[in-house]
Amino acid sequence: MIVPSTFAATRRDGLTRLAEFLPHAGSAYASGRNMDHGPDHPGAVSRLSPYVRHRLVTERDIVAGVMARHHSDAAEKFLQEVFWRTYWKGWLEMRPAVWSRFVEERDRQRDTFGDTAALTAAENGTTGIDGFDDWARELVETGYLHNHARMWFASIWIFTLRLPWALGADFFLRHLVDADAASNTLSWRWVAGLQTVGKTYLATADNITRFTNGRFKPKGLAKEAIALTEPAIEAAAPLPELLPYDAETPALLLITHEDLNPETVFPTSCALKAATLLADPDLLWGDAARRFAKAAATDTASRVASQYKCKADILEKLDVDALAAAARAARVKTIVTATAPVGPVADALARLGPALAEQGLHLRQVRRAWDSQFWPFANKGYFAFKERLPAILANGRLP
Ligand SMILES: Cc1cc2nc3c(=O)[nH]c(=O)nc-3n(C[C@H](O)[C@H](O)[C@H](O)COP(=O)(O)OP(=O)(O)OC[C@H]3O[C@@H](n4cnc5c(N)ncnc54)[C@H](O)[C@@H]3O)c2cc1C
């Protein structure tokens, strides 16, 4: 049995993890980040992803912490990785059809893929491929894999085992604590040669042996990785316009697991009369993420109650009537929430708006300054995106 990685789901724990990692965000990260020493040895990476994924700790918290401690050149590698997340989120936000396409492909493959024995062997870690089987079990038992292991695993899944990429992405979503619509889908697409069209990632035995310090020596891996193909995807659309929200309008604050840091979206000057935390397990894919999000919701409810001096309740099922009742109890007609990026929560909010309107209530979404600033730059490749960063970081005023 592998010792599970533990991710205590409070903002304080996330910030402690960040503070402990910050001294190592420079050259130690740059030189050591590709080594995967296994689940019991975190190595050079931060393991902050479950916190960042739910915004219990924000990208801004991390970047501000890094810049207070390191010159941006010294921590360039780490900053770039953090901005990969921002980039993927913005990229998908401007191309939501890529998420719908993944969901359709996953459902189609679930219904039609015939080789269930091969699929089961891959998910149970009984293929006989050294490393791959260990990562499958590590993922299920701990909810986390090192980035390099994720790349090797996805590559072997697609090019050696020739399993459908969408079922592999689904396997990750069902087990990762940091399971994320954008980072996961787009990374799998990248390995498969769909994201950067024609460019694939091939896992090799030498590379695996070297970066696992000899722990694994897989045999029989694919010698080539021929890119998968698909119909062309549409060009990026601008970020959706949001309906205006007036901070002086009395409102109920709705918090979802997509953004568990409303304190940095809504200043205390906002007329927030009460808060409801939506902790609906059906809006996540797997139990590890559900456990994390549930505990994080409790932490967030108590932070929010003291920050806004208001009542903060947890709603375990998205129920229009229960939300409307909470708004009426708070004597408000407006419900305000931080925007949810592409994924199940965004879909739920899209259904919720009209249903609340029928009850005379207005749902308003507010986009984080970070997202408004950076997401529009994700309209092309990552190289063009990261070119913009030095000028923004140099002025020292993070959004
Ligand atoms: C096939 C595949 C699937 C993935 N699925 C997810 C997922 O569902 N959720 C998820 O958060 N990340 C995903 N990643 C990205 C990356 O593997 C994880 O974010 C990273 O391993 C988390 O560990 P860490 O916090 O120690 O990272 P660190 O190296 O310490 O990086 C710090 C932070 O930067 C961000 N980050 C780092 N690398 C990446 C990257 N390549 N892409 C996007 N963001 C990054 C994360 O928020 C991370 O917490 C996936 C990568 C691959 C190859």
The ligand as an ORCA input file, in Angstrom:
! r2SCAN-3c Opt
* xyz 0 1
  C      -1.751     14.324    -18.866
  C      -1.706     15.445    -17.850
  C      -2.861     15.711    -17.092
  C      -2.845     16.765    -16.171
  N      -3.995     17.023    -15.423
  C      -4.018     18.052    -14.555
  C      -5.186     18.352    -13.786
  O      -6.245     17.727    -13.917
  N      -5.116     19.388    -12.897
  C      -3.990     20.138    -12.728
  O      -3.990     21.061    -11.907
  N      -2.886     19.900    -13.460
  C      -2.856     18.886    -14.352
  N      -1.704     18.637    -15.076
  C      -0.578     19.583    -14.977
  C       0.515     19.222    -13.952
  O       0.898     17.896    -14.105
  C       0.066     19.453    -12.498
  O      -0.503     20.729    -12.353
  C       1.284     19.357    -11.571
  O       1.877     18.106    -11.715
  C       0.858     19.590    -10.158
  O       1.915     19.319     -9.260
  P       2.616     20.491     -8.436
  O       1.579     21.315     -7.758
  O       3.655     19.863     -7.587
  O       3.286     21.325     -9.592
  P       4.476     22.391     -9.574
  O       5.479     21.920    -10.553
  O       4.943     22.695     -8.216
  O       3.774     23.672    -10.215
  C       3.088     24.662     -9.434
  C       1.696     24.862     -9.988
  O       1.727     25.264    -11.358
  C       0.661     24.648    -12.078
  N       1.239     23.760    -13.090
  C       2.440     23.148    -13.060
  N       2.654     22.446    -14.198
  C       1.552     22.611    -14.945
  C       1.163     22.148    -16.240
  N       1.969     21.379    -16.989
  N      -0.050     22.500    -16.705
  C      -0.866     23.288    -15.976
  N      -0.548     23.775    -14.761
  C       0.641     23.442    -14.246
  C      -0.155     23.859    -11.070
  O      -1.232     24.663    -10.607
  C       0.848     23.602     -9.973
  O       0.263     23.407     -8.716
  C      -1.686     17.581    -16.013
  C      -0.560     17.290    -16.792
  C      -0.563     16.230    -17.676
  C       0.678     15.961    -18.489
*
